[in-house]
């Protein structure tokens, strides 16, 4: 896994969830917006304190976590 210098985890911030640069913005919130169809530019416009690299690292972190363990999905 490449370096994820912008992803932080602190027990006293957002219940210890992975956040962006110690802010109260979780990786899940960012990835959820992208997954809901928002573009990176829309997320940046909604959260002007975020930077493009914050979003890219959030996506890389989420992809890494998804590969970390097997999750049983419903079959079609």
NULUMKOL-891791 format. One record per atom (N, C-alpha, C): x negated, z negated, y; atom name. Coordinates in pm, 1 decimal, padded with zeros to 6 digits, always signed. Layout:
// NULUMKOL-891791
[kolse [X, Z, Y], "CA"]
...
END
This chain:
// NULUMKOL-891791
[kolse [-00085.2, +00000.0, -00118.1], "N"]
[kolse [+00000.0, +00000.0, +00000.0], "CA"]
[kolse [-00088.1, +00000.0, +00122.2], "C"]
[kolse [-00062.0, +00092.7, +00212.7], "N"]
[kolse [-00137.3, +00097.8, +00336.7], "CA"]
[kolse [-00111.0, -00024.3, +00422.7], "C"]
[kolse [-00188.0, -00040.5, +00524.2], "N"]
[kolse [-00174.7, -00157.8, +00610.0], "CA"]
[kolse [-00042.3, -00153.0, +00685.4], "C"]
[kolse [+00024.3, -00265.4, +00687.1], "N"]
[kolse [+00151.9, -00278.9, +00758.4], "CA"]
[kolse [+00136.6, -00388.1, +00863.9], "C"]
[kolse [+00058.0, -00360.2, +00964.1], "N"]
[kolse [+00023.3, -00460.8, +01064.4], "CA"]
[kolse [+00141.0, -00500.4, +01153.1], "C"]
[kolse [+00246.2, -00421.7, +01155.9], "N"]
[kolse [+00360.0, -00451.5, +01242.4], "CA"]
[kolse [+00471.8, -00525.4, +01169.1], "C"]
[kolse [+00459.0, -00541.9, +01039.5], "N"]
[kolse [+00560.7, -00611.2, +00960.8], "CA"]
[kolse [+00514.2, -00755.1, +00941.4], "C"]
[kolse [+00596.7, -00849.7, +00985.4], "N"]
[kolse [+00561.1, -00991.0, +00978.8], "CA"]
[kolse [+00668.7, -01069.2, +00905.2], "C"]
[kolse [+00627.5, -01181.5, +00850.1], "N"]
[kolse [+00721.3, -01273.3, +00786.5], "CA"]
[kolse [+00683.9, -01414.5, +00826.5], "C"]
[kolse [+00779.9, -01484.6, +00886.2], "N"]
[kolse [+00760.0, -01622.7, +00926.6], "CA"]
[kolse [+00883.6, -01700.9, +00883.7], "C"]
[kolse [+00864.8, -01816.2, +00820.2], "N"]
[kolse [+00980.2, -01892.9, +00772.3], "CA"]
[kolse [+01081.1, -01928.0, +00881.4], "C"]
[kolse [+01034.5, -01943.5, +01004.4], "N"]
[kolse [+01123.4, -01985.3, +01113.0], "CA"]
[kolse [+01182.0, -01869.9, +01194.2], "C"]
[kolse [+01156.2, -01746.9, +01153.1], "N"]
[kolse [+01211.3, -01629.5, +01222.2], "CA"]
[kolse [+01299.0, -01552.4, +01124.8], "C"]
[kolse [+01426.4, -01544.4, +01154.3], "N"]
[kolse [+01523.8, -01469.8, +01073.8], "CA"]
[kolse [+01520.9, -01511.4, +00926.4], "C"]
[kolse [+01503.2, -01640.2, +00904.7], "N"]
[kolse [+01506.6, -01692.6, +00768.8], "CA"]
[kolse [+01394.8, -01643.2, +00679.0], "C"]
[kolse [+01284.3, -01600.9, +00737.2], "N"]
[kolse [+01170.6, -01554.9, +00658.8], "CA"]
[kolse [+01178.4, -01409.9, +00614.8], "C"]
[kolse [+01279.3, -01337.4, +00663.3], "N"]
[kolse [+01290.2, -01194.9, +00629.4], "CA"]
[kolse [+01178.3, -01117.0, +00697.5], "C"]
[kolse [+01145.7, -01001.6, +00641.6], "N"]
[kolse [+01044.8, -00914.5, +00701.4], "CA"]
[kolse [+01097.3, -00864.9, +00835.9], "C"]
[kolse [+01017.1, -00884.3, +00939.7], "N"]
[kolse [+01056.5, -00848.6, +01076.7], "CA"]
[kolse [+00954.0, -00755.4, +01138.5], "C"]
[kolse [+00991.8, -00701.0, +01252.2], "N"]
[kolse [+00902.5, -00614.5, +01329.1], "CA"]
[kolse [+00829.2, -00699.0, +01431.9], "C"]
[kolse [+00698.2, -00705.6, +01418.6], "N"]
[kolse [+00609.5, -00773.7, +01514.1], "CA"]
[kolse [+00658.3, -00912.6, +01555.5], "C"]
[kolse [+00712.0, -00989.4, +01463.3], "N"]
[kolse [+00753.5, -01125.6, +01492.5], "CA"]
[kolse [+00882.0, -01137.6, +01572.2], "C"]
[kolse [+00942.9, -01024.6, +01604.3], "N"]
[kolse [+01068.3, -01026.2, +01679.6], "CA"]
[kolse [+01184.5, -01054.1, +01584.9], "C"]
[kolse [+01298.1, -01078.2, +01640.4], "N"]
[kolse [+01418.5, -01101.7, +01560.0], "CA"]
[kolse [+01487.9, -00970.0, +01526.3], "C"]
[kolse [+01407.5, -00874.6, +01485.0], "N"]
[kolse [+01454.9, -00744.2, +01437.9], "CA"]
[kolse [+01400.8, -00728.9, +01296.7], "C"]
[kolse [+01490.5, -00729.9, +01198.4], "N"]
[kolse [+01443.8, -00722.5, +01059.7], "CA"]
[kolse [+01422.6, -00578.3, +01016.3], "C"]
[kolse [+01337.9, -00564.6, +00916.0], "N"]
[kolse [+01317.1, -00433.7, +00854.0], "CA"]
[kolse [+01451.2, -00381.3, +00803.9], "C"]
[kolse [+01531.1, -00468.7, +00745.5], "N"]
[kolse [+01661.4, -00428.4, +00693.2], "CA"]
[kolse [+01752.5, -00371.4, +00799.9], "C"]
[kolse [+01748.5, -00429.3, +00919.5], "N"]
[kolse [+01831.3, -00377.6, +01028.8], "CA"]
[kolse [+01788.8, -00236.3, +01067.0], "C"]
[kolse [+01659.3, -00214.8, +01076.7], "N"]
[kolse [+01607.0, -00083.5, +01115.1], "CA"]
[kolse [+01636.6, +00019.9, +01006.1], "C"]
[kolse [+01605.0, -00014.0, +00882.7], "N"]
[kolse [+01627.1, +00078.6, +00771.3], "CA"]
[kolse [+01776.3, +00105.3, +00754.0], "C"]
[kolse [+01858.4, +00003.8, +00775.4], "N"]
[kolse [+02003.1, +00021.9, +00766.6], "CA"]
[kolse [+02054.9, +00122.4, +00868.0], "C"]
[kolse [+02000.4, +00119.4, +00988.7], "N"]
[kolse [+02043.3, +00215.8, +01090.1], "CA"]
[kolse [+02002.7, +00357.9, +01051.7], "C"]
[kolse [+01881.7, +00372.2, +01000.5], "N"]
[kolse [+01837.3, +00505.3, +00956.8], "CA"]
[kolse [+01925.7, +00552.0, +00841.0], "C"]
[kolse [+01952.3, +00462.6, +00748.9], "N"]
[kolse [+02036.3, +00496.1, +00633.7], "CA"]
[kolse [+02178.8, +00530.4, +00671.4], "C"]
[kolse [+02225.3, +00476.8, +00784.1], "N"]
[kolse [+02360.2, +00505.7, +00831.7], "CA"]
[kolse [+02367.1, +00637.9, +00907.2], "C"]
[kolse [+02253.3, +00706.4, +00917.5], "N"]
[kolse [+02253.6, +00838.4, +00980.2], "CA"]
[kolse [+02199.3, +00844.4, +01121.1], "C"]
[kolse [+02153.3, +00731.6, +01173.5], "N"]
[kolse [+02094.4, +00732.4, +01307.4], "CA"]
[kolse [+01953.9, +00790.4, +01301.0], "C"]
[kolse [+01918.4, +00866.5, +01400.3], "N"]
[kolse [+01783.2, +00922.6, +01405.3], "CA"]
[kolse [+01686.9, +00815.8, +01458.0], "C"]
[kolse [+01559.5, +00840.4, +01438.2], "N"]
[kolse [+01458.5, +00748.8, +01491.7], "CA"]
[kolse [+01473.6, +00738.5, +01642.6], "C"]
[kolse [+01497.3, +00850.3, +01708.8], "N"]
[kolse [+01513.8, +00847.9, +01855.2], "CA"]
[kolse [+01634.9, +00764.3, +01896.1], "C"]
[kolse [+01742.4, +00768.8, +01818.0], "N"]
[kolse [+01860.1, +00686.5, +01849.6], "CA"]
[kolse [+01829.5, +00538.3, +01832.4], "C"]
[kolse [+01756.6, +00504.5, +01727.6], "N"]
[kolse [+01719.2, +00364.4, +01706.3], "CA"]
[kolse [+01631.1, +00317.0, +01820.8], "C"]
[kolse [+01537.4, +00400.3, +01862.4], "N"]
[kolse [+01450.4, +00364.9, +01974.6], "CA"]
[kolse [+01529.4, +00348.4, +02104.2], "C"]
[kolse [+01628.1, +00431.4, +02124.6], "N"]
[kolse [+01711.2, +00420.0, +02244.9], "CA"]
[kolse [+01794.2, +00292.5, +02242.5], "C"]
[kolse [+01843.0, +00254.4, +02123.9], "N"]
[kolse [+01921.9, +00132.5, +02110.1], "CA"]
[kolse [+01836.9, +00006.6, +02123.4], "C"]
[kolse [+01709.7, +00017.4, +02088.8], "N"]
[kolse [+01618.0, -00097.0, +02090.0], "CA"]
[kolse [+01490.8, -00057.5, +02165.5], "C"]
[kolse [+01494.1, -00057.6, +02298.2], "N"]
[kolse [+01380.8, -00006.9, +02376.0], "CA"]
[kolse [+01250.8, -00085.8, +02359.0], "C"]
[kolse [+01257.1, -00203.6, +02301.8], "N"]
[kolse [+01137.1, -00284.1, +02279.2], "CA"]
[kolse [+01066.0, -00244.1, +02149.7], "C"]
[kolse [+01127.5, -00155.6, +02070.8], "N"]
[kolse [+01063.3, -00104.2, +01949.8], "CA"]
[kolse [+00983.5, +00021.1, +01982.5], "C"]
[kolse [+00884.3, +00047.6, +01898.7], "N"]
[kolse [+00802.9, +00167.1, +01911.1], "CA"]
[kolse [+00818.9, +00250.9, +01784.0], "C"]
[kolse [+00791.5, +00378.2, +01795.1], "N"]
[kolse [+00806.0, +00468.4, +01681.1], "CA"]
[kolse [+00730.7, +00416.3, +01558.4], "C"]
[kolse [+00610.0, +00367.2, +01577.6], "N"]
[kolse [+00531.8, +00317.3, +01464.6], "CA"]
[kolse [+00597.3, +00195.3, +01399.4], "C"]
[kolse [+00671.7, +00115.4, +01476.0], "N"]
[kolse [+00747.5, +00003.9, +01417.8], "CA"]
[kolse [+00845.3, +00056.1, +01313.5], "C"]
[kolse [+00916.3, +00161.5, +01348.7], "N"]
[kolse [+01016.3, +00218.7, +01258.0], "CA"]
[kolse [+00949.5, +00282.5, +01137.5], "C"]
[kolse [+00840.1, +00352.7, +01159.9], "N"]
[kolse [+00769.8, +00417.1, +01048.8], "CA"]
[kolse [+00716.7, +00313.1, +00950.4], "C"]
[kolse [+00663.6, +00203.0, +01001.8], "N"]
[kolse [+00614.6, +00098.6, +00912.1], "CA"]
[kolse [+00729.8, +00028.4, +00840.8], "C"]
[kolse [+00842.6, +00012.3, +00907.2], "N"]
[kolse [+00960.0, -00046.6, +00841.6], "CA"]
[kolse [+01003.6, +00040.7, +00724.2], "C"]
[kolse [+01003.5, +00170.4, +00742.4], "N"]
[kolse [+01040.8, +00262.2, +00635.2], "CA"]
[kolse [+00939.6, +00258.1, +00521.1], "C"]
[kolse [+00810.3, +00253.9, +00554.3], "N"]
[kolse [+00707.6, +00244.9, +00450.6], "CA"]
[kolse [+00718.6, +00113.1, +00373.8], "C"]
[kolse [+00746.1, +00004.9, +00445.1], "N"]
[kolse [+00761.6, -00124.8, +00380.9], "CA"]
[kolse [+00881.6, -00123.5, +00286.4], "C"]
[kolse [+00993.1, -00068.9, +00332.1], "N"]
[kolse [+01113.6, -00062.9, +00248.4], "CA"]
[kolse [+01089.2, +00023.3, +00124.4], "C"]
[kolse [+01019.4, +00133.2, +00139.1], "N"]
[kolse [+00988.7, +00219.5, +00024.8], "CA"]
[kolse [+00899.2, +00146.1, -00074.0], "C"]
[kolse [+00801.2, +00074.8, -00024.3], "N"]
[kolse [+00711.5, -00001.9, -00110.0], "CA"]
[kolse [+00788.8, -00109.0, -00185.9], "C"]
[kolse [+00878.0, -00180.3, -00117.2], "N"]
[kolse [+00956.4, -00284.7, -00182.6], "CA"]
[kolse [+01051.5, -00225.8, -00286.5], "C"]
[kolse [+01105.1, -00109.5, -00259.0], "N"]
[kolse [+01195.9, -00045.9, -00354.1], "CA"]
[kolse [+01121.9, -00007.1, -00482.2], "C"]
[kolse [+00996.4, +00028.6, -00471.0], "N"]
[kolse [+00916.0, +00065.8, -00586.8], "CA"]
[kolse [+00860.7, -00056.0, -00659.3], "C"]
[kolse [+00864.0, -00170.8, -00594.0], "N"]
[kolse [+00802.3, -00291.3, -00648.5], "CA"]
[kolse [+00873.9, -00344.3, -00772.3], "C"]
[kolse [+01004.7, -00325.5, -00781.4], "N"]
[kolse [+01078.0, -00376.1, -00896.1], "CA"]
[kolse [+01191.3, -00280.5, -00931.3], "C"]
[kolse [+01232.2, -00286.5, -01053.4], "N"]
[kolse [+01341.2, -00199.8, -01096.5], "CA"]
[kolse [+01474.8, -00261.8, -01057.3], "C"]
[kolse [+01563.4, -00178.5, -01010.8], "N"]
[kolse [+01697.1, -00221.2, -00972.8], "CA"]
[kolse [+01794.9, -00138.4, -01055.2], "C"]
[kolse [+01887.7, -00204.3, -01120.4], "N"]
[kolse [+01987.8, -00133.7, -01199.3], "CA"]
[kolse [+02094.3, -00078.5, -01106.4], "C"]
[kolse [+02115.3, +00052.3, -01113.3], "N"]
[kolse [+02215.2, +00119.8, -01030.6], "CA"]
[kolse [+02330.8, +00163.5, -01116.9], "C"]
[kolse [+02446.3, +00175.9, -01056.8], "N"]
[kolse [+02562.5, +00224.2, -01129.5], "CA"]
[kolse [+02540.9, +00369.7, -01168.9], "C"]
[kolse [+02588.1, +00407.6, -01285.0], "N"]
[kolse [+02575.5, +00547.5, -01327.5], "CA"]
[kolse [+02693.8, +00627.3, -01274.3], "C"]
[kolse [+02670.3, +00755.1, -01252.2], "N"]
[kolse [+02774.5, +00840.9, -01196.0], "CA"]
[kolse [+02875.5, +00881.4, -01299.4], "C"]
END
